[in-house]
């Protein structure tokens, strides 16, 4: 750093406080290459280990066949009975309504 009158002149290295070697650029490049390499290895080994049977391929026809087989295994759904007791229709009560009863004044 040199001083010429009222002006201070400094070099790029003195102002930045370090050297300009490009180390960060190399770290990023090497890290990117390693990440892509590891993900490629994971992808390739996963594809190599995968079963190549007919059920391994996902298609619309396979999906429909699996859903139909699951529906057959479950059986028929239980539908609620629509026929209620005769008394409920006569009194205007719906099934599931609790009887009103007589409230007692001393019940707490």
Secondary structure, 3 states (H helix, E strand, C coil): CEEECCEEECCHHHHHCCCCCCHHHHHHHHHHHHHHHHHHHHHHHHHHHCCCCHHHCCCHHHHHHHHHHHHHHHCCCCCCCCCCCHHHHHHCCCCCCCCCCCCCCCCC
